[in-house]
């Protein structure tokens, strides 16, 4: 039985080594040993066709490309543009991945900015980008940046499917082997190998699903900035109304800072300063009273001395 178990382990190692290569086929164990049952024939595997674009891509296989696009657009209302892009994703049969709102500073003035990431069907990516371009507040000049990239994952998809078929074939053979094995130790060994193969199958299935969904739904990331934040600073030409407005805003900010400081000071410091001030007040008062008494006593002493001299 130990020899049979050793042979089973060697066969399993050979099987797993074959699964690691997508171009390898599953083979049934050869030999004259009598295992007490007949192993089922391995599922036939199709040999991959080698092309210039990659290895493992079969002839006629449709290309799978993961497309990713990003845009930066200036708009009049960033929040409205973000909401319109979210609605656009749903209209085109996609969905919203994430949205973000934040504030950017320009010339000491805050402007709202937003960003949104959506996924749309791959064949509607260009349509979505064109609709985002139309949101620009200043036409083509409002398209601050734009990029589009694609990753060909056809070879990875085909190879992963080939590995998945090999692993499933190995899983079926291990299940038959476990059913026809009566020895407990051999059964547990086969069960461990079966669990490992099942784990690899689940990982591959998740990877294949990711490739399929990523190629079917392209990702579009858009950042919207306020058009007012992009206006150039005028160097020439003095505008009194602008100076007055800026001065008033600065005065208001200074006043607000002063009020904020007083509020913080009153809340954090006064509870400690009031008892300290009361103590200092009574201490100073006691010192003054003491000094007054000493002065009075000194004056009395001088009067007595003067009277004694006169007598």
VOBA-1610 file (N, C-alpha, C; in pm, whole numbers, padded with zeros to 5 digits, always signed):
BEGIN
Unk+00082-00120+00000Unk+00000+00000+00000Unk+00086+00126+00000Unk+00199+00121+00072Unk+00289+00238+00072Unk+00342+00266-00067Unk+00375+00158-00140Unk+00424+00179-00277Unk+00316+00241-00364Unk+00191+00191-00344Unk+00081+00248-00423Unk+00061+00395-00389Unk+00069+00429-00262Unk+00053+00569-00219Unk+00163+00657-00276Unk+00286+00603-00278Unk+00397+00678-00336Unk+00375+00703-00484Unk+00327+00600-00555Unk+00298+00616-00697Unk+00188+00717-00719Unk+00084+00714-00634Unk-00024+00811-00645Unk+00029+00953-00628Unk+00119+00972-00528Unk+00177+01105-00507Unk+00257+01152-00626Unk+00335+01062-00687Unk+00412+01100-00805Unk+00321+01139-00920Unk+00211+01062-00936Unk+00117+01093-01045Unk+00055+01230-01024Unk+00020+01259-00898Unk-00040+01389-00868Unk+00057+01503-00893Unk+00184+01483-00857Unk+00284+01586-00883Unk+00298+01612-01032Unk+00298+01503-01111Unk+00305+01520-01256Unk+00183+01594-01308Unk+00066+01562-01250Unk-00058+01629-01294Unk-00053+01778-01266Unk-00009+01816-01143Unk-00002+01958-01108Unk+00102+02031-01192Unk+00214+01964-01224Unk+00314+02027-01311Unk+00258+02053-01448Unk+00174+01961-01498Unk+00113+01982-01629Unk+00015+02097-01625Unk-00056+02114-01511Unk-00154+02224-01499Unk-00084+02359-01498Unk+00042+02365-01454Unk+00111+02494-01446Unk+00143+02550-01583Unk+00138+02469-01685Unk+00165+02513-01820Unk+00039+02499-01902Unk-00005+02609-01961Unk-00133+02606-02034Unk-00125+02526-02161Unk-00006+02504-02212Unk+00006+02432-02338Unk+00021+02281-02319Unk+00024+02236-02192Unk+00040+02094-02163Unk-00096+02028-02154Unk-00104+01901-02184Unk-00229+01825-02178Unk-00224+01728-02062Unk-00343+01697-02008Unk-00351+01599-01902Unk-00324+01459-01958Unk-00248+01379-01883Unk-00214+01244-01926Unk-00257+01147-01818Unk-00303+01031-01862Unk-00338+00926-01766Unk-00213+00852-01726Unk-00206+00801-01601Unk-00085+00731-01556Unk-00067+00601-01633Unk+00059+00576-01666Unk+00092+00454-01741Unk+00162+00357-01650Unk+00153+00230-01685Unk+00222+00129-01606Unk+00143-00001-01606Unk+00204-00105-01553Unk+00141-00236-01549Unk+00083-00267-01412Unk+00086-00170-01317Unk+00036-00198-01183Unk-00114-00209-01186Unk-00167-00294-01098Unk-00310-00315-01087Unk-00363-00232-00971Unk-00441-00130-01000Unk-00494-00040-00897Unk-00630-00087-00846Unk-00687-00188-00906Unk-00816-00236-00858Unk-00933-00166-00924Unk-00912-00069-01010Unk-01019+00000-01083Unk-00957+00059-01207Unk-01040+00099-01296Unk-00994+00154-01425Unk-01007+00306-01422Unk-00898+00377-01446Unk-00898+00523-01447Unk-00971+00572-01571Unk-01054+00677-01557Unk-01122+00733-01675Unk-01022+00804-01764Unk-01047+00804-01893Unk-00955+00873-01984Unk-00958+01023-01959Unk-00841+01085-01979Unk-00831+01230-01959Unk-00908+01302-02067Unk-00965+01418-02028Unk-01040+01497-02125Unk-00947+01550-02231Unk-00984+01538-02357Unk-00895+01587-02463Unk-00881+01738-02455Unk-00760+01787-02479Unk-00730+01930-02474Unk-00687+01976-02612Unk-00731+02096-02645Unk-00693+02153-02773Unk-00560+02226-02759Unk-00472+02195-02852Unk-00342+02261-02847Unk-00355+02405-02892Unk-00291+02498-02821Unk-00303+02639-02859Unk-00228+02667-02987Unk-00275+02770-03054Unk-00211+02814-03178Unk-00124+02933-03147Unk+00000+02932-03191Unk+00094+03039-03164Unk+00081+03145-03273Unk+00067+03272-03227Unk+00057+03384-03321Unk+00164+03486-03287Unk+00179+03583-03373Unk+00277+03688-03350Unk+00241+03770-03227Unk+00110+03785-03201Unk+00067+03871-03090Unk+00089+03806-02955Unk+00106+03678-02948Unk+00126+03614-02819Unk+00112+03464-02831Unk+00133+03396-02719Unk+00126+03252-02715Unk-00003+03212-02644Unk-00069+03108-02694Unk-00190+03060-02631Unk-00315+03125-02685Unk-00307+03208-02788Unk-00423+03273-02849Unk-00468+03191-02968Unk-00589+03140-02963Unk-00640+03056-03070Unk-00683+03141-03188Unk-00677+03081-03304Unk-00717+03150-03425Unk-00866+03181-03419Unk-00903+03303-03447Unk-01042+03345-03442Unk-01086+03395-03305Unk-00997+03390-03207Unk-01030+03439-03074Unk-01046+03591-03076Unk-01158+03639-03026Unk-01183+03783-03023Unk-01091+03849-02921Unk-01033+03962-02962Unk-00939+04031-02875Unk-01011+04088-02753Unk-00947+04077-02637Unk-01000+04133-02514Unk-00905+04243-02469Unk-00957+04366-02465Unk-00876+04482-02430Unk-00942+04555-02314Unk-00866+04581-02210Unk-00914+04659-02096Unk-00881+04805-02122Unk-00982+04887-02143Unk-00964+05028-02174Unk-00983+05113-02049Unk-00893+05209-02032Unk-00899+05302-01920Unk-00878+05443-01972Unk-00969+05534-01939Unk-00961+05672-01985Unk-00968+05767-01866Unk-00904+05882-01880Unk-00908+05985-01776Unk-00919+06121-01843Unk-00994+06211-01779Unk-01016+06345-01833Unk-01013+06447-01719Unk-00975+06569-01755Unk-00979+06682-01661Unk-01044+06798-01736Unk-01159+06841-01685Unk-01243+06934-01759Unk-01282+07050-01667Unk-01283+07173-01723Unk-01330+07290-01649Unk-01477+07312-01682Unk-01556+07331-01578Unk-01700+07350-01594Unk-01744+07467-01505Unk-01866+07515-01533Unk-01920+07625-01453Unk-01962+07577-01315Unk-02023+07459-01307Unk-02070+07404-01180Unk-02016+07262-01168Unk-01919+07243-01079Unk-01852+07112-01067Unk-01945+07006-01008Unk-02026+07044-00912Unk-02116+06947-00849Unk-02221+06899-00949Unk-02275+06991-01026Unk-02374+06954-01127Unk-02312+06863-01233Unk-02188+06893-01273Unk-02120+06809-01372Unk-02096+06668-01319Unk-02060+06657-01191Unk-02039+06525-01132Unk-02169+06444-01132Unk-02279+06508-01097Unk-02407+06440-01096Unk-02449+06400-01237Unk-02424+06488-01335Unk-02459+06456-01474Unk-02378+06337-01524Unk-02252+06326-01485Unk-02168+06213-01526Unk-02216+06084-01461Unk-02259+06091-01337Unk-02313+05973-01269Unk-02440+05924-01339Unk-02526+06018-01376Unk-02648+05981-01449Unk-02614+05924-01587Unk-02510+05978-01648Unk-02468+05930-01779Unk-02426+05783-01774Unk-02352+05746-01668Unk-02308+05607-01654Unk-02427+05512-01649Unk-02531+05549-01576Unk-02650+05464-01566Unk-02725+05458-01699Unk-02730+05571-01771Unk-02799+05573-01899Unk-02732+05482-02001Unk-02601+05472-01996Unk-02527+05392-02092Unk-02515+05245-02050Unk-02575+05210-01939Unk-02570+05071-01896Unk-02453+05038-01806Unk-02391+05139-01748Unk-02279+05117-01657Unk-02317+05149-01514Unk-02215+05187-01435Unk-02240+05220-01296Unk-02130+05313-01246Unk-02156+05373-01129Unk-02061+05466-01068Unk-01971+05389-00971Unk-01841+05406-00987Unk-01745+05341-00899Unk-01723+05425-00773Unk-01698+05556-00791Unk-01675+05643-00676Unk-01695+05788-00718Unk-01726+05872-00618Unk-01736+06017-00637Unk-01662+06085-00524Unk-01618+06208-00549Unk-01540+06281-00449Unk-01561+06430-00467Unk-01579+06501-00355Unk-01592+06646-00357Unk-01487+06706-00264Unk-01418+06810-00310Unk-01315+06874-00229Unk-01304+07021-00271Unk-01225+07096-00197Unk-01210+07240-00221Unk-01064+07271-00254Unk-01044+07351-00356Unk-00910+07394-00395Unk-00901+07546-00380Unk-00783+07595-00344Unk-00761+07739-00322Unk-00694+07801-00444Unk-00742+07921-00481Unk-00682+07995-00591Unk-00691+08143-00557Unk-00573+08208-00545Unk-00568+08352-00515Unk-00646+08382-00386Unk-00623+08294-00284Unk-00687+08308-00153Unk-00839+08293-00159Unk-00891+08233-00264Unk-01034+08209-00278Unk-01054+08060-00299Unk-01151+08003-00230Unk-01178+07859-00240Unk-01277+07830-00352Unk-01250+07724-00425Unk-01337+07682-00535Unk-01367+07534-00518Unk-01492+07494-00540Unk-01526+07351-00527Unk-01477+07272-00648Unk-01423+07156-00622Unk-01380+07064-00727Unk-01441+06927-00699Unk-01461+06850-00804Unk-01520+06717-00789Unk-01448+06618-00879Unk-01464+06492-00849Unk-01411+06386-00935Unk-01508+06268-00929Unk-01514+06194-01038Unk-01605+06080-01047Unk-01540+05972-01132Unk-01557+05848-01091Unk-01505+05733-01166Unk-01625+05645-01201Unk-01640+05617-01330Unk-01754+05537-01376Unk-01703+05423-01464Unk-01789+05324-01482Unk-01764+05216-01577Unk-01881+05210-01674Unk-01847+05206-01802Unk-01948+05200-01908Unk-01910+05088-02004Unk-02007+05033-02080Unk-01972+04932-02180Unk-01861+04981-02272Unk-01772+04888-02308Unk-01654+04926-02385Unk-01690+04993-02517Unk-01797+04950-02582Unk-01833+05009-02710Unk-01899+05146-02695Unk-01923+05190-02570Unk-01983+05321-02548Unk-01889+05416-02475Unk-01762+05377-02464Unk-01665+05462-02394Unk-01646+05595-02466Unk-01628+05591-02598Unk-01608+05714-02675Unk-01731+05804-02665Unk-01849+05745-02666Unk-01971+05824-02652Unk-01974+05895-02516Unk-01936+05824-02412Unk-01932+05884-02278Unk-01831+05997-02272Unk-01713+05979-02332Unk-01612+06084-02331Unk-01660+06207-02408Unk-01729+06186-02519Unk-01779+06299-02597Unk-01883+06378-02518Unk-01969+06310-02443Unk-02069+06378-02363Unk-02005+06455-02248Unk-01896+06404-02196Unk-01823+06478-02092Unk-01756+06600-02153Unk-01704+06587-02274Unk-01644+06704-02340Unk-01746+06815-02357Unk-01869+06779-02385Unk-01973+06880-02405Unk-02009+06954-02277Unk-01969+06903-02162Unk-01994+06973-02036Unk-01898+07088-02014Unk-01792+07096-02094Unk-01693+07201-02077Unk-01757+07338-02092Unk-01716+07431-02007Unk-01773+07566-02009Unk-01713+07652-02119Unk-01599+07613-02174Unk-01533+07694-02277Unk-01491+07610-02396Unk-01574+07515-02434Unk-01546+07435-02553Unk-01421+07350-02540Unk-01344+07345-02649Unk-01223+07262-02650Unk-01119+07313-02552Unk-01119+07445-02528Unk-01021+07499-02433Unk-01046+07451-02291Unk-01168+07406-02265Unk-01200+07356-02131Unk-01156+07214-02106Unk-01109+07144-02212Unk-01056+07008-02194Unk-00910+07022-02153Unk-00883+07021-02025Unk-00748+07047-01974Unk-00654+06931-02001Unk-00703+06809-01991Unk-00620+06691-02021Unk-00712+06575-02054Unk-00658+06481-02132Unk-00737+06365-02173Unk-00642+06253-02214Unk-00668+06134-02167Unk-00583+06020-02201Unk-00668+05894-02213Unk-00622+05803-02298Unk-00691+05676-02319Unk-00586+05568-02340Unk-00596+05461-02265Unk-00499+05352-02276Unk-00574+05219-02278Unk-00510+05120-02339Unk-00569+04987-02348Unk-00467+04879-02317Unk-00513+04775-02251Unk-00427+04660-02217Unk-00486+04534-02277Unk-00410+04471-02367Unk-00456+04349-02432Unk-00436+04230-02338Unk-00546+04168-02296Unk-00539+04055-02203Unk-00590+03926-02269Unk-00590+03924-02402Unk-00641+03806-02472Unk-00562+03681-02438Unk-00429+03692-02442Unk-00345+03576-02414Unk-00366+03528-02271Unk-00374+03622-02176Unk-00397+03585-02037Unk-00532+03516-02020Unk-00634+03565-02090Unk-00768+03505-02081Unk-00769+03363-02135Unk-00707+03344-02253Unk-00705+03210-02314Unk-00623+03113-02229Unk-00507+03157-02184Unk-00423+03070-02102Unk-00491+03033-01971Unk-00559+03129-01910Unk-00630+03101-01784Unk-00741+03000-01805Unk-00814+03010-01915Unk-00918+02913-01945Unk-00861+02775-01969Unk-00745+02769-02037Unk-00681+02640-02061Unk-00636+02577-01930Unk-00578+02656-01842Unk-00537+02604-01711Unk-00657+02559-01630Unk-00767+02633-01643Unk-00888+02597-01569Unk-00942+02462-01616Unk-00941+02437-01748Unk-00987+02308-01800Unk-00898+02195-01749Unk-00768+02218-01747Unk-00675+02115-01698Unk-00698+02084-01551Unk-00718+02190-01472Unk-00741+02169-01329Unk-00872+02096-01304Unk-00975+02128-01380Unk-01103+02059-01362Unk-01092+01912-01402Unk-01014+01886-01508Unk-00993+01746-01547Unk-00919+01670-01437Unk-00818+01735-01378Unk-00744+01672-01268Unk-00835+01652-01148Unk-00924+01747-01124Unk-01018+01734-01012Unk-01109+01612-01031Unk-01157+01591-01152Unk-01244+01476-01178Unk-01169+01345-01155Unk-01045+01338-01201Unk-00967+01215-01181Unk-00940+01190-01033Unk-00913+01298-00956Unk-00889+01280-00814Unk-01015+01235-00740Unk-01130+01285-00784Unk-01256+01242-00722Unk-01281+01094-00745Unk-01253+01046-00867Unk-01267+00903-00897Unk-01167+00823-00816Unk-01045+00876-00804Unk-00941+00807-00728Unk-00979+00795-00581Unk-01038+00901-00524Unk-01077+00898-00384Unk-01192+00801-00360Unk-01285+00793-00455Unk-01398+00702-00441Unk-01353+00555-00445Unk-01247+00526-00518Unk-01203+00388-00534Unk-01087+00353-00442Unk-01053+00442-00349Unk-00944+00414-00255Unk-01004+00379-00120Unk-00966+00263-00068Unk-01021+00215+00059Unk-00931+00249+00177Unk-00804+00271+00152Unk-00710+00301+00258Unk-00733+00444+00309Unk-00743+00462+00442Unk-00774+00592+00501Unk-00662+00693+00475Unk-00539+00652+00492Unk-00427+00744+00473Unk-00420+00791+00328Unk-00439+00698+00234Unk-00437+00736+00093Unk-00555+00827+00060Unk-00670+00800+00121Unk-00787+00884+00096Unk-00763+01027+00144Unk-00703+01042+00263Unk-00674+01176+00316Unk-00572+01249+00229Unk-00475+01177+00177Unk-00375+01239+00089Unk-00440+01290-00039Unk-00527+01207-00097Unk-00597+01250-00218Unk-00688+01368-00188Unk-00753+01365-00071Unk-00843+01475-00032Unk-00767+01608-00021Unk-00646+01603+00035Unk-00567+01726+00045Unk-00531+01780-00093Unk-00492+01690-00183Unk-00461+01734-00319Unk-00586+01790-00388Unk-00700+01728-00362Unk-00824+01774-00421Unk-00862+01913-00370Unk-00839+01937-00241Unk-00867+02069-00183Unk-00777+02177-00244Unk-00649+02144-00264Unk-00555+02240-00323Unk-00597+02275-00466Unk-00635+02173-00544Unk-00677+02198-00682Unk-00805+02281-00684Unk-00899+02253-00592Unk-01023+02331-00586Unk-00994+02478-00555Unk-00894+02503-00469Unk-00855+02640-00438Unk-00799+02710-00562Unk-00714+02639-00638Unk-00659+02697-00761Unk-00770+02724-00862Unk-00869+02636-00869Unk-00980+02656-00962Unk-01058+02782-00927Unk-01084+02805-00798Unk-01159+02923-00756Unk-01081+03051-00787Unk-00950+03048-00766Unk-00868+03165-00797Unk-00871+03195-00946Unk-00858+03092-01028Unk-00861+03111-01173Unk-00997+03160-01220Unk-01103+03105-01165Unk-01237+03150-01203Unk-01258+03298-01169Unk-01207+03342-01052Unk-01217+03483-01016Unk-01136+03571-01110Unk-01017+03524-01148Unk-00932+03602-01240Unk-00997+03613-01378Unk-01053+03503-01425Unk-01120+03505-01556Unk-01241+03598-01553Unk-01316+03594-01444Unk-01432+03684-01430Unk-01388+03829-01430Unk-01278+03859-01362Unk-01226+03996-01359Unk-01185+04043-01500Unk-01115+03957-01573Unk-01074+03994-01709Unk-01195+04017-01798Unk-01296+03932-01784Unk-01415+03945-01867Unk-01489+04075-01837Unk-01510+04104-01707Unk-01583+04225-01670Unk-01504+04350-01703Unk-01373+04346-01684Unk-01291+04464-01712Unk-01287+04496-01860Unk-01290+04393-01945Unk-01290+04418-02089Unk-01428+04459-02139Unk-01532+04411-02072Unk-01668+04448-02113Unk-01705+04589-02068Unk-01656+04630-01950Unk-01688+04762-01895Unk-01560+04842-01878Unk-01546+04948-01958Unk-01428+05033-01951Unk-01442+05134-01838Unk-01327+05178-01785Unk-01328+05273-01674Unk-01296+05414-01726Unk-01373+05511-01677Unk-01354+05652-01714Unk-01345+05734-01585Unk-01231+05801-01565Unk-01210+05887-01449Unk-01213+06032-01496Unk-01297+06113-01431Unk-01312+06253-01471Unk-01293+06342-01349Unk-01213+06446-01365Unk-01195+06549-01262Unk-01251+06680-01316Unk-01343+06739-01240Unk-01403+06866-01280Unk-01348+06978-01192Unk-01299+07085-01257Unk-01248+07202-01185Unk-01332+07322-01224Unk-01346+07417-01131Unk-01426+07536-01157Unk-01358+07624-01260Unk-01434+07670-01357Unk-01379+07756-01462Unk-01323+07885-01404Unk-01387+07939-01298Unk-01342+08066-01240Unk-01202+08054-01181Unk-01163+07933-01138Unk-01030+07916-01078Unk-00920+07917-01182Unk-00956+07911-01310Unk-00855+07906-01416Unk-00838+08041-01486Unk-00910+08145-01442Unk-00898+08276-01506Unk-00761+08333-01479Unk-00693+08387-01582Unk-00559+08443-01563Unk-00562+08570-01479Unk-00454+08597-01405Unk-00442+08719-01324Unk-00405+08836-01413Unk-00479+08944-01402Unk-00454+09064-01483Unk-00342+09145-01420Unk-00236+09162-01497Unk-00121+09239-01448Unk-00140+09388-01480Unk-00181+09416-01598Unk-00202+09556-01637Unk-00344+09598-01611Unk-00364+09729-01592Unk-00499+09780-01570Unk-00537+09776-01424Unk-00557+09896-01369Unk-00593+09903-01227Unk-00744+09910-01215Unk-00802+09823-01131Unk-00946+09820-01113Unk-00977+09848-00967Unk-01026+09973-00937Unk-01053+10010-00798Unk-01153+09916-00731Unk-01258+09875-00806Unk-01357+09789-00742Unk-01297+09657-00697Unk-01201+09608-00771Unk-01135+09485-00730Unk-01052+09504-00604Unk-00982+09618-00595Unk-00901+09647-00477Unk-00990+09663-00354Unk-01101+09736-00371Unk-01194+09756-00260Unk-01251+09623-00213Unk-01294+09540-00308Unk-01350+09411-00271Unk-01248+09324-00199Unk-01125+09324-00249Unk-01020+09244-00185Unk-00989+09296-00046Unk-00988+09429-00030Unk-00958+09487+00101Unk-01068+09454+00201Unk-01193+09463+00157Unk-01304+09429+00246Unk-01298+09283+00286Unk-01268+09195+00191Unk-01257+09053+00223Unk-01143+09028+00321Unk-01031+09098+00303Unk-00919+09080+00395Unk-00956+09130+00535Unk-01028+09246+00542Unk-01069+09299+00671Unk-01164+09203+00742Unk-01256+09146+00665Unk-01349+09049+00723Unk-01274+08927+00775Unk-01176+08881+00698Unk-01100+08764+00743Unk-01022+08795+00871Unk-00964+08918+00880Unk-00891+08956+01001Unk-00986+08961+01121Unk-01104+09019+01099Unk-01202+09027+01207Unk-01246+08886+01250Unk-01267+08800+01154Unk-01306+08663+01187Unk-01195+08592+01265Unk-01071+08613+01224Unk-00959+08552+01295Unk-00952+08604+01439Unk-00976+08735+01457Unk-00972+08793+01592Unk-01082+08734+01679Unk-01204+08725+01624Unk-01315+08667+01701Unk-01287+08522+01733Unk-01233+08448+01637Unk-01199+08308+01663Unk-01098+08296+01775Unk-00998+08387+01774Unk-00895+08383+01880Unk-00956+08413+02016Unk-01044+08512+02023Unk-01106+08547+02151Unk-01193+08433+02203Unk-01264+08367+02110Unk-01347+08254+02152Unk-01261+08141+02207Unk-01156+08107+02135Unk-01067+08000+02182Unk-01001+08039+02314Unk-00959+08166+02324Unk-00894+08212+02446Unk-00990+08205+02564Unk-01114+08248+02541Unk-01211+08247+02649Unk-01245+08107+02696Unk-01251+08012+02603Unk-01290+07876+02639Unk-01175+07798+02703Unk-01055+07817+02650Unk-00943+07734+02695Unk-00861+07797+02807Unk-00853+07931+02813Unk-00761+07996+02907Unk-00830+08059+03028Unk-00948+08118+03008Unk-01013+08190+03119Unk-01039+08103+03240Unk-01082+07977+03224Unk-01104+07895+03345Unk-00981+07883+03433Unk-00861+07899+03376Unk-00739+07893+03455Unk-00692+08032+03498Unk-00718+08133+03413Unk-00667+08267+03443Unk-00749+08338+03549Unk-00880+08311+03557Unk-00964+08381+03656Unk-00920+08348+03800Unk-00907+08220+03838Unk-00857+08192+03975Unk-00717+08249+03998Unk-00633+08243+03896Unk-00498+08297+03911Unk-00503+08448+03930Unk-00591+08516+03856Unk-00603+08661+03871Unk-00656+08701+04008Unk-00754+08624+04059Unk-00807+08652+04193Unk-00699+08636+04299Unk-00619+08529+04285Unk-00510+08508+04381Unk-00409+08621+04376Unk-00372+08662+04253Unk-00275+08772+04240Unk-00331+08901+04299Unk-00462+08925+04281Unk-00525+09047+04334Unk-00514+09052+04486Unk-00550+08942+04553Unk-00544+08940+04699Unk-00400+08946+04747Unk-00306+08888+04671Unk-00165+08895+04710Unk-00113+09038+04703Unk-00146+09107+04594Unk-00103+09246+04580Unk-00166+09333+04688Unk-00294+09307+04716Unk-00363+09385+04819Unk-00299+09364+04956Unk-00262+09239+04986Unk-00198+09210+05114Unk-00062+09279+05123Unk+00012+09278+05010Unk+00144+09343+05010Unk+00128+09493+05032Unk+00029+09554+04969Unk+00007+09698+04986Unk-00033+09730+05131Unk-00119+09650+05188Unk-00157+09673+05328Unk-00038+09660+05421Unk+00046+09561+05391Unk+00164+09542+05474Unk+00257+09662+05464Unk+00276+09709+05338Unk+00362+09827+05319Unk+00303+09949+05388Unk+00171+09965+05383Unk+00107+10081+05446Unk+00125+10076+05597Unk+00113+09958+05655Unk+00132+09946+05798Unk+00276+09979+05837Unk+00373+09931+05757Unk+00512+09961+05786Unk+00539+10110+05778Unk+00480+10175+05675Unk+00498+10320+05661Unk+00436+10394+05779Unk+00317+10350+05820Unk+00252+10416+05935Unk+00332+10398+06062Unk+00383+10277+06082Unk+00463+10251+06201Unk+00591+10333+06199Unk+00650+10346+06081Unk+00774+10424+06068Unk+00747+10570+06097Unk+00632+10619+06049Unk+00596+10759+06074Unk+00574+10782+06223Unk+00509+10691+06293Unk+00488+10703+06435Unk+00620+10705+06510Unk+00711+10619+06464Unk+00842+10613+06528Unk+00915+10746+06513Unk+00908+10804+06394Unk+00976+10932+06370Unk+00914+11043+06454Unk+00783+11038+06471Unk+00717+11141+06554Unk+00761+11129+06699Unk+00769+11007+06748Unk+00812+10986+06887Unk+00954+11033+06907Unk+01042+11002+06808Unk+01182+11045+06820Unk+01191+11197+06822Unk+01110+11262+06738Unk+01113+11408+06732Unk+01065+11469+06864Unk+00961+11411+06923Unk+00911+11461+07053Unk+01016+11446+07163Unk+01084+11335+07159Unk+01188+11314+07260Unk+01300+11416+07245Unk+01338+11451+07126Unk+01443+11550+07105Unk+01398+11688+07153Unk+01271+11719+07130Unk+01221+11848+07173Unk+01218+11859+07324Unk+01188+11755+07392Unk+01187+11757+07539Unk+01329+11767+07592
//
